[in-house]
Amino acid sequence: MNEWLTIAMPKGRIFEEAVQLLRKAGFPIPPEFEESRKLIVDAPEANMRFILAKPMDVPTYVEHGVADIGVAGKDTMIEEERDVYEVLDLNISACYLAVAGLPEYEKSDVNPKVASKYPNLATQYFKQQGEQVEIIKLNGSIELAPLVGLADRIVDIVSTGQTLKENGLIELETIVPITSRLIVNPVSYRLKDTVIDDLVERVAQVIGVEEQV
Amino acid sequence: MSKLFMFEKPLGMRDALPGYFQTKRNVQRVINDEWESWGYLPVETPTLEYYDTVGSASAILDHQLFKLLDQQGRTLVLRPDMTAPIARVTASGLQNQHFPIRLAYHTNVFRAQQLEAGRPAEFEQLGVELIGDGTSSANGEVVSLMIEALRKTGLTTFQITVGHVGYVNALLEEVLGNDERADDLRRFLYEKNYVGYRQHVENLPLSSLDKKKLNSLLRLRGDWRTLDEALNLVQTPAAKEAVEELQELKTVLEHYELSDYIKLDFNLFMHMSYYTGIVFESYGNNLGVPLGSGGRYDELLQQFNRPAQAVGFGLRLDLLVEALGLTGAVPSQTCILFSPERRPEAVDQARRLRETGKRVVLQDIRGVEDVDQLSESYEDVVSMIGKKKEGASHE
């Protein structure tokens, strides 16, 4: 008896890295599998179906149970606060969340504005800092905001710092390190416990975090 | 704000149209019959309760409560669950009744409206509470009742997962000593954040053996054999007692011949402080959220000045219907189509048919928009139109 697992993942690099992980863990996923442009790809050999979604939407698919498990960045987990199990730190696509701004940025008390793709997370962070700011939600190209004067700072993920540099921005504060997490729907976690525990254990071994399981 | 559409409803509120309503009612009847055949007596309590009493005693988080103000400016809540109101009733209206008390309910409960469309702010819950009985037989009875009720609805594949809050608390205390540090880990369990839990454990000033013990907790799940692992992990009497309680639950469920429906998960942690002993949730195959949940709450009733052990659970009717699918076709109806001159005859015929248990619609032909369409929507149409003939003609 081998149950199918539906796995939600972000398109692109994370998908490739995650599929590599699964292969190393001994799941027979066919070669060149990652190059498909379909939104749903099956790997019948491994009893797996992959749903390729926007990174921010992965926790949503998992919470509603249309995907049993998912790979989501810690940033989206904090932002979305979905009711899912966060079972494993996959240690892939490491980056961090930071506050950035123009080099000449100076703290001002006159209604400071912060632009971000993560309004909840940014609100939480500045609350903890005791700083009063207005959060402006953007959907991408956040670096634009300080350049055109929409906001004086931004909250965004930084991996190499290249994008910030190219746009003449500097990092002001580090918020929290981010990695991709393996998340599980609460019902699947119980109903498909054997398959899921097996997968978690095998993947944990590959990433060398034995105490994780 | 834009103008409201004529047909708009407040966020999170739902209509039940005939097909859905019928299904819902069929399911609800089956379950209520089951409760009552086990001797649980149905009760009703008001929709509104005081926030300071029932609201704060409920298992539902503060920000999920649907709050409003009464004329004196006191905060009210639309009842978020039935357990707290039943505790209130047990300590007041039923205060002279001896324990154990077995009560059942079927009612709508409320949650604060959520911006994400489609999350219900009002839904129906069915449940039972067994108050004043702390035995393992009581635990087993309530879990069995949940299984039997789900079986009676026709749900074919479902599972109950059982955990024990007392065990988790005892294990954490055994290793960590103080309650504050245990609270941090409890929060990670409650938030389902196992990565955070492990990271937190890693940073605690503990021996590697103790760390291993804490991490082992996350793996304590599976069939009944998990009980042995759980027992090996702990030393304190409180923890051993919790395992013993689950062992007894297994025995009781075996007597009910229902133990196959159960899996164990010691990390089932549905609330920070509400439950005290066994906890359980039920899952259906095609649903992403639990169908129902319950457990032992031995500390709730003392908040209403009548300390008593108690165990109970609630099932969500809307989710059950979702899991079952629309099964309740509107029952077949007969239509007697009459013209005014034959009304007495039609009324008489309708009465006789209704007495035999048939559902009969009596329809004046002059009020019909489209006769063909009308004929199609009934199983049987009896025409009593025009001059009286011998007997009624069937179409």
Contacts between the chains, C-beta under 8 A, distances in Angstrom:
chain1	res1	chain2	res2	distance
A	63	B	288	6.8
A	64	B	288	4.8
A	65	B	287	6.5
A	65	B	288	2.1
A	65	B	289	7.1
A	66	B	288	7.2
A	83	B	192	7.2
A	83	B	289	7.9
A	84	B	192	6.6
A	85	B	192	4.4
A	85	B	194	6.6
A	86	B	192	6.4
A	86	B	193	4.8
A	86	B	194	6.0
A	86	B	195	5.0
A	86	B	196	7.1
A	87	B	194	5.0
A	87	B	195	7.1
A	88	B	194	7.6
A	88	B	195	6.6
A	89	B	195	4.7
A	89	B	199	7.9
A	181	B	195	6.0
A	185	B	288	5.6
A	186	B	192	7.0
A	186	B	288	7.8
A	186	B	289	7.2
A	186	B	290	7.0
A	187	B	283	4.7
A	187	B	284	8.0
A	187	B	287	6.3
A	187	B	288	5.6
A	187	B	289	6.5
A	187	B	290	6.5
A	188	B	288	7.9
A	190	B	159	6.5
A	190	B	161	4.8
A	190	B	263	6.7
A	190	B	265	6.6
A	190	B	281	7.5
A	190	B	283	5.5
A	191	B	159	5.9
A	191	B	283	5.5
A	191	B	285	6.8
A	193	B	221	6.4
A	193	B	222	7.0
A	193	B	263	6.8
A	193	B	265	7.9
A	197	B	219	7.9
A	197	B	221	7.8
A	211	B	198	6.9
A	211	B	202	7.5
A	211	B	211	7.4
A	211	B	212	7.4
A	211	B	215	5.9
A	212	B	198	6.0
A	213	B	218	7.9
A	213	B	219	6.6
